[in-house]
Amino acid sequence: MKDFIIGTFEKCETEVKTNAQVGSGDPLTYADITGPLSISDGSLTVRDRAHVRVKNAGDWSGVLDFYLCGPTPDITTCTSAAGHKIDSVSVSDGTAGVTVYSAPTTVTAAGRYCWSAHFASDIQGIPDAWDDGTNECFDVMPRDPAISTIATGTPAEIRDDATVVAAYLGTGSTTEDDRG
C-alpha cells in the first residue's frame, strides 16, 4: 500500500490585531478608543483587546504580552523594548482565533499613549507575531481649568472669591496663597 500527498502544505501564519479600549471597573463598559480622551477626574482606566489567529494550523498555543508606551508627545508605535509590560495571557485555540484582554491599567497623566501586543508561540513551526501599536495610539487631554467667582460685600467694600480648578497633568504641585 502506498500513500500519496497531492498538493503542498501551507505555511502557518500568525496574526495579532488589537484595539485600545477605555472603561471603568465593569468589563462590559469598555469601548474602543476612537478619539482623544479627557483626564477630567485625574485618571482613566484603559486596556487592550487582542485577537490572535494562526492560519493553517489546528492546535496552537502561546503567550500574549501586552505593552503600553507613553505618555510621549510624538509616539506612533510601541515596542516591547520601549513599553511597560502590563500583562501576560496564555492563549490557545483552533482555526477561528481567540480574543483576549489585557489587565486594566490606570493612566494618570496627559499625553500620547500606544498599546502593543506580542504573541510568542509554544509550538515549533508556528511563528511569533505582534501588533506594533500602529492604530493603537490615543491622546489623553489635560483637564480644562475652570474659574468661578462670586462678588460679595457692600458698595464700599467689594470682595471677589475665586475657585480655581486647574488642569491635571499627572505631576507637579499646587500652592494656596491667602492674601485675605
Sine and cosine of phi, psi and omega as CSV:
sin_phi,cos_phi,sin_psi,cos_psi,sin_omega,cos_omega
0.00,0.00,0.59,-0.81,-0.07,-1.00
-0.76,-0.65,0.66,-0.75,0.09,-1.00
-0.98,-0.21,0.64,-0.77,0.05,-1.00
-0.85,-0.53,0.65,-0.76,0.11,-0.99
-0.93,-0.37,0.85,-0.53,0.02,-1.00
-0.96,-0.29,0.76,-0.65,-0.03,-1.00
1.00,-0.10,-0.21,-0.98,-0.03,-1.00
-0.81,-0.58,0.40,-0.92,0.11,-0.99
-0.98,0.22,0.65,-0.76,0.03,-1.00
-1.00,-0.01,0.59,-0.81,-0.01,-1.00
-0.95,0.33,0.66,-0.75,0.07,-1.00
-0.94,0.33,0.66,-0.75,0.05,-1.00
-0.77,-0.64,0.68,-0.73,0.01,-1.00
-0.92,-0.40,0.71,-0.71,0.08,-1.00
-0.77,-0.64,0.58,-0.81,0.05,-1.00
-0.79,-0.61,0.85,-0.52,0.05,-1.00
-0.86,-0.51,0.74,-0.68,-0.13,-0.99
-0.77,-0.64,0.35,-0.94,0.07,-1.00
-0.60,-0.80,0.77,-0.64,0.10,-0.99
-0.96,0.27,0.61,-0.79,-0.01,-1.00
-0.73,-0.69,0.43,-0.90,0.07,-1.00
-0.78,-0.62,0.55,-0.83,-0.01,-1.00
-0.12,-0.99,-0.36,-0.93,0.04,-1.00
-0.82,-0.58,-0.34,-0.94,-0.06,-1.00
-0.88,0.48,-0.53,0.85,-0.02,-1.00
-0.98,0.18,0.88,-0.48,-0.02,-1.00
-0.83,0.56,-0.42,0.91,-0.01,-1.00
-0.97,0.25,-0.23,0.97,-0.03,-1.00
-1.00,0.01,-0.13,0.99,-0.04,-1.00
-0.95,0.31,0.60,-0.80,0.03,-1.00
-0.67,-0.74,0.43,-0.90,0.05,-1.00
-0.87,0.49,0.62,-0.78,0.04,-1.00
-0.99,0.16,0.83,-0.56,-0.05,-1.00
-0.88,-0.48,-0.03,1.00,0.00,-1.00
-0.20,-0.98,-0.10,-0.99,0.00,-1.00
-0.88,0.48,0.54,-0.84,0.03,-1.00
-0.93,-0.36,0.41,-0.91,0.04,-1.00
-0.95,-0.32,0.67,-0.74,0.03,-1.00
-0.99,-0.12,0.65,0.76,-0.14,-0.99
-0.84,0.54,-0.51,0.86,0.00,-1.00
-0.99,-0.13,0.16,0.99,0.03,-1.00
1.00,-0.08,-0.25,0.97,0.04,-1.00
-0.32,-0.95,0.33,-0.94,0.07,-1.00
-0.73,-0.68,0.53,-0.85,0.10,-1.00
-0.96,-0.26,0.83,-0.56,-0.02,-1.00
-0.79,-0.61,0.35,-0.94,0.10,-0.99
-0.48,-0.88,0.13,-0.99,0.04,-1.00
-0.88,-0.47,0.60,-0.80,0.08,-1.00
-0.92,-0.40,0.75,-0.66,-0.01,-1.00
-0.77,-0.64,0.65,-0.76,0.11,-0.99
-0.92,-0.40,0.87,-0.49,0.00,-1.00
-0.95,-0.32,0.76,-0.64,0.01,-1.00
-0.67,-0.75,0.71,-0.70,0.09,-1.00
-0.92,-0.40,0.89,-0.45,-0.01,-1.00
-1.00,0.08,0.59,-0.81,0.08,-1.00
0.92,0.39,0.52,0.85,0.07,-1.00
-0.61,-0.79,0.62,-0.78,0.04,-1.00
-0.98,0.17,-0.97,0.23,-0.01,-1.00
-0.99,-0.16,0.68,-0.73,0.05,-1.00
-0.49,-0.87,0.31,-0.95,0.05,-1.00
-0.37,-0.93,0.27,-0.96,0.01,-1.00
0.08,-1.00,-0.21,-0.98,-0.01,-1.00
-0.83,-0.56,0.71,-0.70,0.04,-1.00
-0.94,-0.33,0.87,-0.49,0.04,-1.00
-0.98,-0.21,0.71,-0.70,0.02,-1.00
-0.95,-0.30,0.72,-0.69,0.00,-1.00
-0.81,-0.59,0.55,-0.84,0.08,-1.00
-0.80,-0.60,0.78,-0.63,0.05,-1.00
-0.93,-0.37,0.54,-0.84,0.09,-1.00
0.82,-0.57,0.03,-1.00,-0.01,1.00
-0.99,0.16,0.81,-0.59,0.00,-1.00
-0.69,-0.72,0.75,-0.66,-0.11,-0.99
-0.87,0.50,-0.66,0.75,-0.15,-0.99
-0.95,-0.30,0.28,0.96,-0.06,-1.00
-0.93,0.38,0.67,-0.74,0.04,-1.00
-0.81,-0.58,-0.30,0.95,0.06,-1.00
-0.54,-0.84,0.18,-0.98,0.02,-1.00
-0.75,-0.66,0.68,-0.73,0.08,-1.00
-0.86,-0.50,0.29,-0.96,0.01,-1.00
-0.90,0.44,-0.49,0.87,0.00,-1.00
-0.95,0.32,-0.54,0.84,-0.07,-1.00
-1.00,-0.10,-0.36,0.93,-0.14,-0.99
-1.00,-0.04,0.19,-0.98,0.11,-0.99
-0.99,-0.11,0.83,-0.55,0.01,-1.00
-0.94,0.35,0.87,-0.49,-0.04,-1.00
-1.00,-0.09,-0.59,0.81,-0.12,-0.99
-0.30,-0.95,0.39,-0.92,0.16,-0.99
-0.76,-0.65,0.76,-0.65,-0.05,-1.00
-0.77,-0.64,0.76,-0.65,0.11,-0.99
-0.97,0.23,0.71,-0.70,-0.03,-1.00
-0.74,-0.68,0.51,-0.86,0.11,-0.99
-0.29,-0.96,0.47,-0.88,0.00,-1.00
-0.07,-1.00,0.05,-1.00,0.10,-0.99
-1.00,0.01,-0.60,-0.80,-0.13,-0.99
-0.97,0.24,-0.35,0.94,-0.08,-1.00
-0.97,0.23,-0.39,0.92,-0.06,-1.00
1.00,-0.03,0.05,-1.00,-0.05,-1.00
-0.60,-0.80,0.61,-0.79,0.07,-1.00
-0.96,-0.29,0.77,-0.63,0.01,-1.00
-0.74,-0.67,0.30,-0.95,-0.05,-1.00
-0.82,-0.57,0.59,-0.81,0.12,-0.99
-0.97,0.26,0.25,-0.97,0.17,-0.99
-0.91,0.42,0.55,-0.83,0.07,-1.00
-0.92,0.40,0.52,-0.86,0.08,-1.00
-0.70,-0.71,0.44,-0.90,-0.06,-1.00
-0.98,-0.19,0.77,-0.64,0.06,-1.00
-0.97,-0.25,0.82,-0.58,-0.08,-1.00
-0.88,-0.48,0.06,1.00,-0.02,-1.00
-0.76,-0.65,0.56,-0.83,0.08,-1.00
-0.94,0.34,0.48,-0.88,0.04,-1.00
0.53,-0.85,-0.19,-0.98,-0.01,-1.00
-0.96,-0.27,0.72,-0.69,-0.01,-1.00
-0.82,-0.58,0.45,-0.89,0.11,-0.99
-0.65,-0.76,0.67,-0.74,0.11,-0.99
-1.00,-0.08,0.31,-0.95,0.13,-0.99
-0.41,-0.91,0.56,-0.83,0.04,-1.00
-0.79,-0.61,0.70,-0.72,-0.04,-1.00
-0.83,-0.56,0.85,-0.52,0.02,-1.00
-0.99,-0.16,0.80,-0.60,0.09,-1.00
-0.91,-0.41,0.89,-0.45,-0.05,-1.00
-0.96,0.28,0.60,-0.80,0.10,-1.00
-1.00,-0.02,-0.14,0.99,-0.15,-0.99
-0.89,-0.46,0.79,-0.61,0.02,-1.00
-0.87,0.49,0.68,-0.73,0.00,-1.00
1.00,-0.10,-0.25,0.97,0.08,-1.00
-0.97,-0.23,0.89,-0.46,-0.13,-0.99
-0.96,0.27,0.49,-0.87,0.15,-0.99
-0.94,0.34,0.33,-0.94,0.02,-1.00
-0.42,-0.91,0.28,-0.96,0.04,-1.00
-0.41,-0.91,0.40,-0.92,0.21,-0.98
-0.96,-0.27,0.88,-0.48,-0.16,-0.99
-0.98,0.19,0.11,0.99,0.02,-1.00
0.98,-0.19,-0.16,0.99,0.07,-1.00
-0.86,0.51,0.72,-0.69,-0.07,-1.00
0.92,0.38,0.26,0.96,0.02,-1.00
-0.87,-0.48,0.20,0.98,-0.03,-1.00
-1.00,-0.04,0.51,-0.86,0.02,-1.00
-0.54,-0.84,0.43,-0.90,-0.02,-1.00
-0.96,-0.28,0.69,-0.73,0.10,-0.99
-0.93,-0.38,0.90,-0.45,-0.06,-1.00
-1.00,0.04,0.55,-0.83,0.04,-1.00
-0.93,0.36,0.34,-0.94,0.05,-1.00
-0.92,0.39,0.71,-0.71,0.05,-1.00
-0.95,0.30,0.75,-0.66,0.04,-1.00
-0.94,0.34,0.51,-0.86,0.03,-1.00
-0.70,-0.72,0.66,-0.75,0.05,-1.00
-0.80,-0.61,0.79,-0.61,0.11,-0.99
-0.82,-0.58,0.64,-0.77,-0.03,-1.00
-0.79,-0.62,0.41,-0.91,0.07,-1.00
-0.69,-0.73,0.89,-0.45,0.04,-1.00
-1.00,0.07,0.74,-0.67,0.00,-1.00
-0.70,-0.72,0.24,-0.97,0.09,-1.00
0.91,-0.41,-0.10,-1.00,0.03,-1.00
-0.99,-0.13,0.22,-0.97,0.01,-1.00
-0.84,0.54,-0.49,0.87,0.00,-1.00
-0.97,0.24,-0.45,0.89,-0.04,-1.00
-0.67,-0.74,0.98,-0.22,0.00,-1.00
-0.97,-0.25,0.73,-0.69,0.00,-1.00
-0.83,-0.55,0.62,-0.78,0.01,-1.00
-0.81,-0.58,0.91,-0.42,0.05,-1.00
-0.99,-0.13,0.71,-0.71,-0.02,-1.00
-0.85,-0.53,0.61,-0.79,0.13,-0.99
-0.91,-0.41,0.84,-0.54,-0.04,-1.00
-0.93,-0.37,0.80,-0.59,0.12,-0.99
-0.91,-0.41,0.95,-0.32,-0.14,-0.99
-1.00,0.02,0.24,-0.97,0.08,-1.00
-0.93,0.38,0.68,-0.74,0.04,-1.00
-0.99,-0.14,0.90,-0.44,-0.03,-1.00
-0.95,-0.30,0.05,1.00,0.07,-1.00
1.00,-0.03,-0.30,0.95,0.03,-1.00
-0.65,-0.76,0.17,-0.99,0.06,-1.00
0.98,-0.19,-0.17,-0.99,-0.02,-1.00
-0.52,-0.85,0.20,-0.98,0.07,-1.00
-0.83,-0.56,0.47,-0.88,0.08,-1.00
-0.78,-0.62,0.42,-0.91,0.00,-1.00
-0.91,-0.42,0.76,-0.65,0.01,-1.00
-0.87,-0.49,0.93,-0.36,-0.02,-1.00
-0.96,-0.28,0.98,-0.21,-0.03,-1.00
-0.98,-0.18,0.09,1.00,-0.02,-1.00
-0.33,0.94,0.00,0.00,0.00,0.00
